[in-house]
Amino acid sequence: MPFDVILAGALGVSILLFALAGGADFGAGFWSFLARRGERAKEQQQLIEQSIGPLWEANELWIVVSAVILWSAFSPAFSAYGTALFIPFVLAIMGVLLRGAFLAFRIEAQEEAPGAYRFFGEVFGTMSIVTPFFLGAAAGAIASGRLRLNSNELPIDGFVQPWVGPFPIMVGILGVATCVYLSAIYLTIDATGNELLQEDFRLRGILAGMALGALGVVAIFATRADAPYMWEQLYPGGPGSILMAVAALCLFASLALLYFRRYEFARAAAIAQVSAVFCAWAFAQYPYLLVPDITIQDAASPRSVLVAMSILIIVYVVVLGPALWWLFRLFKSHASSKREES
């Protein structure tokens, strides 16, 4: 297999891992934003803070990995994204930075300044919605064919129009909904030992999954109207249609498993659902990095760079893989023991 395809696959895997890990953190911010009233609101907020507090920075690692691969192995695509889509990307990065900062402020202010604690929580929750929306809108612009470049590699239709159409906006909304759905299911497991909190997030997971399914139906019409290439690849008769069917079955399975309180299996089904959708998207967009102007082969760096990057990816896996596994195991078990003690 050519090195450019291997590195494009590695880029896709890093983005998927960010969606599965970091995306759930963003969804937790949404649930924290909603947990302002009710008899268990404070418990819900504390659960969310304990669940994501030690790990959110590690989950953001995948953004760095994705950017390094794109910049080094596919620099023309990196340049096109950074120039034409700088508005949604800047807004998304702003959300990442402010969300992390205000989460840290919120945790520190919990005991000392209740008013500041609430204000910091509002910013944390808002920024948790901003980032997945604008990242999704940028992805929608890349895949829809709305973003066309002139001879100077500048967007023909300006810096706003490519990402404000029906398909990019729909993908942004789906990005938020997916984060919310994943987070609710993950939190049912993090709430083990507290049946009332677990039931709260079980119900929220079911509602979020139903909303995600409804949005997926609406997305069919947006894709047909605004992203003809993706429509041909994803929907009836297209090569990605089987994966989309698998995703729909996994979504239904996760809801059924939540209903019967099989939380570990529900989490596995939710991860499978998001992975199937992502693989269907990647399969449909192949071989383009920017539909229809930039392919993987067109954007690939010289072979020597691709070989060096491939070796570096192996080092990432060998060194960072076990380290991340240990980090998650250590902090998740520590958070669980703290909840049991309280």
C-alpha positions in Angstrom: 0.0 0.0 0.0 1.4 3.4 -0.9 2.8 5.5 1.9 0.4 8.4 1.1 -2.6 6.2 1.6 -1.2 4.8 4.9 -0.6 8.3 6.2 -4.1 9.4 5.1 -5.4 6.4 7.1 -3.4 7.4 10.1 -4.8 10.9 9.8 -8.3 9.5 9.8 -7.6 7.3 12.8 -6.3 10.2 14.8 -9.4 12.3 14.0 -11.6 9.3 14.9 -9.8 8.9 18.3 -10.3 12.6 19.0 -14.0 12.3 18.2 -14.4 9.2 20.5 -12.3 10.6 23.4 -12.2 14.4 23.1 -15.7 14.5 21.6 -17.2 12.9 24.8 -15.5 15.6 26.8 -17.2 18.3 24.8 -20.5 16.5 25.2 -19.9 16.5 29.0 -19.6 20.3 28.8 -23.0 20.4 27.3 -24.5 18.3 30.1 -22.7 20.4 32.6 -24.3 23.5 31.0 -27.7 22.0 31.4 -27.1 20.8 35.0 -28.0 24.1 36.6 -31.2 23.2 38.4 -32.6 20.1 40.1 -31.9 18.2 43.2 -28.9 16.4 41.7 -27.5 19.3 39.6 -24.5 19.7 41.8 -23.8 16.0 41.9 -24.0 15.8 38.1 -21.6 18.7 37.7 -19.1 17.1 40.1 -19.3 13.8 38.3 -18.6 15.5 35.0 -15.6 17.4 36.5 -14.2 14.2 38.1 -14.7 12.3 34.8 -13.0 14.7 32.4 -10.8 16.9 34.7 -7.6 14.8 34.7 -7.8 13.6 31.1 -9.1 16.3 28.8 -5.6 17.6 28.0 -4.5 14.0 26.9 -7.6 13.8 24.7 -6.6 17.0 22.9 -3.4 15.2 21.9 -5.1 13.8 18.8 -5.6 17.3 17.4 -1.9 17.8 17.5 -1.3 14.4 15.9 -3.8 15.2 13.1 -2.3 18.6 12.5 1.3 17.2 12.3 0.4 14.5 9.9 -1.6 16.9 7.7 1.1 19.6 7.7 4.0 17.2 7.1 2.5 14.6 4.7 -0.1 16.7 2.9 1.0 20.3 3.0 -1.1 21.6 0.1 -4.3 20.4 1.8 -3.1 21.9 5.1 -2.5 25.2 3.4 -5.9 25.1 1.7 -7.7 24.3 4.9 -5.8 26.9 6.9 -6.4 29.6 4.4 -10.0 29.0 3.2 -11.4 27.8 6.5 -9.5 29.9 8.9 -12.7 31.3 10.4 -14.3 28.1 11.6 -10.9 26.7 12.6 -10.0 29.8 14.7 -13.4 29.6 16.4 -12.9 25.9 17.1 -9.5 26.5 18.5 -10.8 29.4 20.6 -13.4 27.0 22.0 -10.7 24.4 22.9 -8.6 27.0 24.7 -11.4 28.8 26.6 -13.1 25.5 27.5 -10.0 24.1 29.0 -9.1 27.3 30.8 -12.6 27.8 32.3 -12.9 24.2 33.3 -9.7 24.7 35.4 -11.0 28.0 36.8 -14.3 26.3 37.6 -12.7 23.4 39.5 -10.5 25.8 41.6 -13.5 28.2 42.3 -15.8 25.5 43.6 -15.3 26.0 47.3 -14.0 29.6 47.3 -16.4 31.5 45.0 -19.8 30.0 44.2 -20.7 32.9 41.9 -17.5 32.6 39.9 -18.0 28.8 39.8 -21.4 29.3 38.0 -20.0 31.9 35.6 -17.0 29.7 34.7 -19.4 26.8 34.2 -21.4 28.9 31.7 -18.3 29.6 29.6 -17.1 26.0 29.8 -20.5 24.7 28.6 -20.8 27.2 25.8 -17.3 26.6 24.5 -18.0 22.8 24.6 -20.7 23.4 22.0 -18.8 25.9 19.8 -15.8 23.6 19.0 -17.6 20.5 17.7 -20.0 22.6 15.7 -17.3 24.6 13.9 -15.1 21.5 13.3 -18.1 19.7 11.9 -18.9 22.7 9.6 -15.4 22.8 8.4 -15.5 19.0 7.6 -18.8 19.6 5.8 -17.3 22.3 3.6 -14.3 20.1 2.8 -16.5 17.2 1.7 -19.4 19.0 0.1 -17.6 20.5 -2.9 -18.7 24.0 -1.8 -15.1 25.0 -1.2 -13.5 25.7 -4.6 -10.1 27.4 -5.0 -8.8 29.7 -7.6 -5.3 29.8 -9.1 -3.9 31.5 -6.1 -5.4 28.8 -3.8 -8.0 31.2 -2.4 -11.6 30.4 -2.0 -13.6 31.5 -5.1 -16.8 32.2 -3.1 -15.1 33.9 -0.2 -14.2 32.8 3.4 -17.8 32.4 4.7 -20.0 30.9 2.1 -18.2 27.5 1.8 -19.1 26.5 5.4 -22.5 28.1 5.9 -24.5 25.9 3.5 -27.1 23.2 4.5 -24.6 20.4 4.5 -21.8 22.0 6.5 -24.3 23.4 9.0 -26.0 20.0 9.3 -22.6 18.3 9.9 -21.8 20.8 12.6 -25.1 20.1 14.4 -24.5 16.4 14.0 -21.0 16.9 15.5 -22.5 18.4 18.6 -25.2 15.8 18.9 -22.7 13.0 18.5 -20.5 14.4 21.3 -23.6 14.8 23.6 -24.7 11.2 22.8 -21.3 9.7 23.5 -20.8 11.7 26.7 -24.2 10.6 28.2 -23.4 7.0 27.6 -19.8 7.3 29.0 -21.2 9.0 32.1 -23.5 6.2 32.9 -20.4 4.1 33.5 -18.6 6.8 35.4 -21.6 7.1 37.7 -21.4 3.4 38.7 -22.2 3.2 42.4 -24.7 6.1 42.3 -27.9 4.6 40.8 -29.8 8.0 40.7 -27.0 9.7 38.8 -26.7 6.7 36.5 -30.4 6.8 35.8 -30.2 10.5 35.0 -27.5 9.9 32.3 -29.2 6.8 31.1 -32.3 8.8 30.2 -30.2 11.5 28.7 -28.3 9.0 26.6 -31.6 7.6 25.2 -32.9 11.1 24.4 -29.6 12.1 22.8 -29.5 8.9 20.7 -33.0 9.5 19.5 -32.2 13.1 18.6 -29.0 11.9 16.8 -31.1 9.4 14.8 -33.6 12.1 13.8 -30.9 14.5 12.8 -29.3 11.7 10.7 -32.6 11.5 8.7 -32.6 15.2 8.1 -28.9 15.0 7.1 -30.0 12.7 4.2 -31.9 15.6 2.6 -29.1 18.1 3.3 -26.6 15.7 1.7 -28.7 15.2 -1.4 -29.3 19.0 -1.9 -25.8 20.3 -1.0 -23.2 17.6 -1.3 -23.9 15.5 -4.5 -20.6 13.7 -4.5 -21.1 12.5 -0.9 -24.7 11.6 -1.7 -23.6 9.3 -4.5 -21.1 7.6 -2.3 -23.1 7.3 1.0 -26.7 6.7 0.2 -28.8 4.1 -1.8 -26.5 2.1 -3.9 -23.3 4.0 -2.9 -20.3 2.1 -1.6 -20.6 3.7 1.8 -24.3 2.7 2.2 -23.5 -0.6 4.0 -21.4 1.2 6.6 -24.2 3.7 7.1 -26.7 0.8 7.6 -24.3 -0.7 10.2 -24.1 2.7 12.0 -27.9 2.8 12.1 -28.1 -0.7 13.6 -25.4 0.2 16.2 -27.3 3.3 17.2 -30.5 1.3 17.7 -28.5 -1.3 19.6 -27.0 1.3 21.9 -30.4 2.7 22.8 -31.8 -0.8 23.5 -28.8 -1.6 25.7 -29.3 1.6 27.6 -33.0 0.8 28.0 -32.0 -2.6 29.6 -29.2 -0.9 31.6 -26.3 -2.8 30.0 -24.0 0.2 30.1 -20.7 -1.4 29.1 -22.3 -2.9 26.0 -24.1 0.3 25.2 -20.8 2.1 25.3 -19.3 -0.4 22.9 -22.3 0.0 20.5 -22.0 3.8 20.6 -18.3 3.6 19.8 -19.1 1.2 16.9 -21.8 3.6 15.7 -19.5 6.6 15.5 -16.7 4.5 14.0 -19.0 3.2 11.3 -20.2 6.7 10.4 -16.7 7.9 10.3 -15.4 5.0 8.1 -18.4 5.5 5.8 -17.4 9.2 5.4 -13.8 8.4 4.9 -14.6 5.7 2.3 -17.0 8.1 0.5 -14.5 11.0 0.4 -11.6 8.9 -0.8 -9.4 9.8 -2.7 -10.1 13.4 -2.0 -8.7 15.6 0.8 -10.7 18.5 -0.6 -13.6 17.5 -2.9 -13.2 17.8 -5.9 -9.9 19.7 -6.2 -7.2 18.0 -4.0 -6.6 14.3 -3.9 -4.4 12.3 -1.5 -1.9 11.7 -4.3 -1.9 15.4 -5.5 -1.2 16.7 -1.9 1.3 14.0 -0.9 4.8 15.2 0.2 8.0 13.6 -1.3 8.5 10.0 -0.7 11.3 10.6 1.8 9.0 12.7 4.0 6.2 10.1 3.8 8.6 7.3 4.8 9.9 9.4 7.8 6.4 10.2 8.9 5.4 6.5 8.6 8.3 5.6 10.9 7.2 8.4 13.3 3.7 7.0 13.4 5.0 3.6 14.5 7.0 5.4 17.3 3.8 7.2 18.3 1.9 3.9 18.6 4.7 2.1 20.5 5.5 4.9 22.9 2.2 6.8 23.3 -0.2 3.9 23.1 0.8 2.1 26.4 1.4 5.5 28.1 -2.1 6.7 27.3 -3.6 3.3 28.3 -1.9 3.6 31.7 -2.9 7.2 32.1 -6.6 6.4 31.5 -6.5 3.4 33.7 -4.8 5.3 36.5 -7.0 8.3 36.6 -10.3 6.5 35.9 -9.7 4.1 38.7 -8.7 7.0 41.0 -11.9 8.9 40.1 -14.0 5.8 40.8 -12.4 5.3 44.2 -13.1 9.0 45.1 -16.7 8.6 44.2 -17.1 5.5 46.2 -15.5 7.2 49.2 -17.9 10.2 48.9 
